[in-house]
Amino acid sequence: MTIAVLGATGMVGRRVISEAGARGHRVLALSRRAVDDVGHGSGPRVTPVAVDASDSDAVREALGSVEGTVDAVVVTVRTDPVDQGFLVGMTRSALDAAARLGARVLVVGGAGALRSPGDPDLLVADNPAYVPAGLKPIAAAGIAQLRTCEAHAEADWVYLSPPALLEPGERTGRYRRGTDTLLTGADGRSWISAENLAVAVVDELEAPGVERHITVAH
């Protein structure tokens, strides 16, 4: 496949590029500045592209600049500090561009949009056991991003919520897959390595499920 990754220089974006490249896929590494070295997967199959992710026309032009067809767009963009307006606008731009090209979109979003384990009426964003007050704006931005996907009538999308904790670690290739409820282990922890999240991303692109909202965990 040809996979475009928005947010190519971030923690998740770099690892998705590495994973996809290692499996033989062609990758467009989209970021505000074209960066040649975007991780261990950099090489002849990875093409860096400079693009403003909030500009729908620029995203469409970047995706259309490659010879052949872009099969999938992976959105991994995050801002620090959180900027909900930018995140929503950028996601809409990616959905618009992908819909015109007939490409699937996988959005790596936030855990806040998931349901709490044992309490399906309580979103993780509203559960202080997982989201302290200081992180609520980040959780709210992730929910707004999911709502943007749900409101888009034309795009073929899937929203991947990570577990409560996502951090660099080991690639084992093993993970659990769920739908719209936070996954936890026997010890109550909800986490995954960014490397295994990238495995799940590429797995989902290679063999899409039927669900629109999914999650994964160690």
Residue pairs with C-beta under 8 A, 6 or more apart in sequence:
1 20
1 25
1 26
1 71
1 72
1 205
1 206
2 25
2 26
2 27
2 28
2 66
2 68
2 69
2 70
2 71
2 72
3 16
3 20
3 25
3 26
3 27
3 28
3 70
3 71
3 72
3 73
3 74
3 202
3 205
4 27
4 28
4 30
4 62
4 63
4 70
4 72
4 73
4 74
4 103
5 13
5 16
5 17
5 20
5 27
5 28
5 29
5 30
5 73
5 74
5 76
6 13
6 30
6 31
6 51
6 53
6 59
6 73
6 74
6 75
6 76
6 77
6 90
6 94
7 13
7 30
7 31
7 53
7 75
7 76
7 77
7 78
8 14
8 17
8 29
8 30
8 31
8 35
8 38
8 48
8 76
9 31
9 35
9 38
10 76
10 77
10 78
11 166
11 168
11 194
12 76
12 108
12 166
12 194
12 197
12 198
12 201
13 29
13 31
13 38
13 74
13 76
13 77
14 38
14 39
14 41
15 39
15 194
15 195
15 197
15 198
16 74
16 76
16 108
16 198
16 201
16 202
17 27
17 29
17 38
17 39
17 41
17 42
17 46
18 39
18 40
18 41
18 198
19 41
19 171
19 195
19 198
19 199
19 201
19 202
20 27
20 41
20 202
20 205
21 27
21 41
21 42
21 43
21 45
21 46
22 41
23 202
23 206
24 45
25 45
25 202
26 45
26 47
27 41
27 45
27 46
27 47
28 47
28 49
28 62
28 63
28 66
28 70
29 35
29 38
29 42
29 46
29 47
29 48
29 49
30 49
30 50
30 51
30 53
30 59
30 62
31 38
31 48
31 49
31 50
31 51
32 50
32 51
32 52
32 53
33 50
34 48
34 49
34 50
35 48
36 42
36 48
38 46
38 48
47 66
49 62
49 65
51 58
51 59
51 61
51 62
52 58
52 59
53 59
53 77
53 90
53 93
53 94
54 86
54 89
54 90
54 93
55 93
56 92
56 93
56 96
56 97
59 93
59 94
59 96
59 97
60 96
60 97
60 100
60 101
63 70
63 73
63 97
63 98
63 101
63 103
64 70
64 101
69 101
69 102
69 103
70 98
70 101
70 103
71 103
71 104
71 205
72 103
72 104
72 105
72 106
72 205
73 94
73 97
73 98
73 103
73 104
73 105
73 106
74 105
74 106
74 108
74 201
74 205
75 90
75 91
75 94
75 105
75 106
75 107
75 108
76 108
77 87
77 90
78 87
79 86
79 87
82 137
82 138
82 141
83 141
84 137
84 140
84 141
84 144
87 141
87 144
87 145
88 141
88 144
88 145
88 148
91 107
91 145
91 148
91 149
92 148
92 152
94 105
94 107
95 105
95 148
95 149
95 152
95 154
95 155
95 157
96 152
96 155
98 104
98 105
98 155
98 156
98 157
99 152
99 154
99 155
99 156
103 156
104 156
104 157
104 158
104 205
104 208
105 149
105 155
105 156
105 157
105 158
106 157
106 158
106 160
106 201
106 204
106 205
107 145
107 146
107 149
107 157
107 158
107 159
107 160
108 160
108 162
108 197
108 201
109 142
109 145
109 146
109 159
109 160
109 161
109 162
110 125
110 138
110 139
110 141
110 142
110 143
110 145
110 161
110 162
111 124
111 130
111 139
111 142
111 161
111 162
111 163
111 164
111 182
111 190
111 215
112 123
112 124
112 125
112 131
112 138
112 139
112 140
112 142
112 143
113 123
113 124
113 125
113 139
113 142
113 143
113 145
113 146
113 159
113 161
113 180
113 213
114 123
114 124
114 161
114 180
114 181
114 182
114 215
115 121
115 122
115 123
115 124
115 180
115 181
115 182
116 122
116 123
116 124
116 127
116 129
116 130
116 181
116 182
117 181
117 182
117 183
117 184
119 127
120 181
123 143
124 130
124 131
124 139
124 164
124 182
125 131
125 136
125 139
125 140
125 142
125 143
130 164
130 182
130 190
131 139
142 161
145 159
146 159
146 213
149 155
149 157
149 159
149 212
150 212
157 212
158 204
158 208
158 209
158 211
158 212
158 213
158 214
159 212
159 213
159 214
160 197
160 200
160 201
160 204
160 214
160 215
160 216
161 180
161 182
161 213
161 214
161 215
162 192
162 197
162 215
162 216
163 182
163 183
163 184
163 190
163 191
163 192
163 215
163 216
163 217
163 218
164 182
164 189
164 190
164 191
165 189
165 190
165 191
165 192
166 191
166 192
166 193
166 194
166 197
167 191
167 193
167 194
168 193
168 194
168 195
169 193
169 194
169 195
169 196
170 193
170 195
170 196
171 193
171 195
171 196
171 198
171 199
172 193
172 196
173 196
173 199
174 196
174 218
175 192
175 196
175 197
175 199
175 200
175 216
175 217
175 218
176 183
176 216
176 217
176 218
177 200
177 209
177 214
177 215
177 216
178 214
178 215
178 216
178 217
179 211
179 213
179 214
179 215
180 211
180 213
180 214
180 215
181 215
182 190
182 215
183 190
183 215
183 216
183 217
184 190
184 217
185 217
185 218
189 218
190 217
191 217
191 218
192 200
192 216
192 217
192 218
193 218
196 216
196 218
197 216
200 216
204 214
